[in-house]
């Protein structure tokens, strides 16, 4: 038995044993400290009252003896000089109680004596108190009050059921606590352990079955979220591999087919070689984009931070894409705040702008327009790329920055991109502490907004 539930049982058994031991100790202590000790005090007080009554004249001595007898106490007053002065034990055997010679000596010195011992003549244990009466320097009388210990024990036994009931209640409380711990903690932990084993075997689906409203329940819910996240990542990995395979299959099939044609002499070998080169470039772009995205998502994308004028980056991006937008006879216009400065990596931000412009050019019909606006918005630099293209349907907007995602139904696609560019754009913007947003409707164009922390000098 090594499970957590077995350990809980061992703990419960240990606590129960310790509790019973403590109860027994308390019972003995209560008997000794409360009953016996209070009985000693009471006997001393009664014997003292008896001695005072005798010393004051003894008119009510018989009444006190009668009261003590009715209360279950035995009272003796000894004033016989022969007995008091004898070297023999005080009280004759027929008087039941015997005070030893040593105790008589202590009485002679004025000391109160507590008697606790077995009396051979009564055949029972006694507890009593003897108080001396001293006249001058002589012991003239001894007041003795005593009772059998069995009487005291019977009085204590009347209270013992209460102590036993308290012990039973404590044991039931321990059982309830153990049950609560099992329901609220050990059973959920065992369920979590079983779920962890399933995860280790590659099964991430399903709930842990833990509904506790405590820390373990919070742990279970976090565990379920983690399992769902891992499952989603596992599905993303499979989808990623499928998408990569799909993207590579087409150029590889072209390369394989045209390579076979190269083996046959003909006048179109130059054309075939051009196609092979184009497809090889396409594969190279895909691999480079994948490597770039992997570095960025892994936090290993190094940024060369410097002070940048965003307007200059915009103009450079427009110049680098001029051949493409002029070929489609697009109108490109820019409205730039020349004084806006940011801290960032110029090459990476240029990569962002070129990617956004490439998308705008690809999805805008000939003779359409692209408007680039750079302005200050509170403490941020706001860069907007607005095109008059086909737009993106609302259901696709939340997914456009996902890897390999293509909103083909919302845009007319003529380019050869792999659906990775916007994922890279998102990662670069976030590495600069900025945000990326899309506002679009099918047939109404698209606005891409980038917000970067503005630097004031």
C-alpha positions, 0 to 999 in steps of 0.5 A: 500500500503505497498510494496516496489513499493508503498513506491517508489511511495510515495517517488517520490510524496514527492520528486516531491512536494518538488521539486515544492515547491523549484521551486516556492521558487526559482521563487519568490527568483529570481524575488525578488533578480534578477529582483527587486534588480537589478531594485533598483540598476538601478533606483538609478544609473539613478537617481544619473546620473540625479542629477549629470547632473542637478548639473553640469549645466543641458545642457543635462538634456532634453536629459537624460529625453528623453532617460529615457522615451524611456527606459520605465522610468519616470523621474522628476527633482524638484527644486521649493523652495516652493515645497522643503521647504513645509511640504506637500508631495513632488510633487503635486498630478497631478505630479503622484508621491508623496514623503512623508514628512518623505522621504523628511526629509531623502532627506534633510539629503542627503540620497537616498530614494527607493520608493516602494508602491502603487500610488493612483493617478496612480492606480498601484504599483511603484518602484523608486529612489529619489536622493537629490541635496544638495547645502551647507546644503540646499536641492536644487533639487530632481532627481526622476526616477520611473516605474510601477511594472507591467512593471517589472513583464512583463519582468520577465514573459518573463523568467518564461517559462524557469523556468517552462520548467526547472521544467518540465524537473526536474519532467521528470528526477524524473520520469526517476529516479523512473523508473530506480530504479523500474527496477534496484532495486525494481522489482528485490527485489520483484522477490527475495522475491518471490523466497525466498517464494518458497524456504521456501515452499521447491521449490529450482528449477528455476531462480529468473528471475533477470538480473540486472547488479548491486548489486541486480543482484549480490545478485540474482546470489548469491541467485541462487547459494545458492538455487542450493547448498541447492537443491544439499544438499537436493538431497544429503540428500535423496541419503544419506538416500537411501544409508544408508537404502540400506547398512542396509537392507542387514545385517538386512535381514540376521539377521532377516532370520538367527534369524528365523533359530535359532528358529529351533533346528539343528547342524548349530547353531554355524555357524548361530551365527557366521553369525549374529555376522559378520553382526552385526559387519558390521552394527556397522562399518557402524554406527561408520563410519557415526558418525565419518564422521558427526563429521569430516564434522561438524568441531567437529573432535578433533585432538590431535596435536603432533610432528610425524615421518611419517615413524613410522606411515607408518610402523605401518599401514603396520604391522596392515594390514599384515595379509590381504596382506599376505593372498593374497600373495601381495608384500608390499614394502616401501621407507621412508624418516626417517627424515620427521616430521609433526604436527598432530594427530597420530591416525587419520593419522594411520586411513588414512594409514590403510584405503588406504592400505585396499583399495589397498589390496582389489582391487589388485589381488593375487601376486600383489604389493603395494609400499609405498613411503614417500619423501620430496617435497618442503615444504611438506611431500609427501606420496604415496600409489601405487598399481598394482590393477584394477585401476579406470576409469577416469570418476570415479576419481572426485567422489571417495571421495564422501559418498557411491560412489563406482566405481564398474565398474572400480574395482573388489569388494570383500570387504564389505565396505560402500563407506565411508572410502575415505570420512573420509580420505579426511576430516582427510587430510584436517583437517591437512591442506593437500591435497588428490589426485588420479591418476589412469587408468582402468587396470593400478593400482592406485596412492594415494598421500597425501601432508602434511605441513612439519615441519623443526626443 
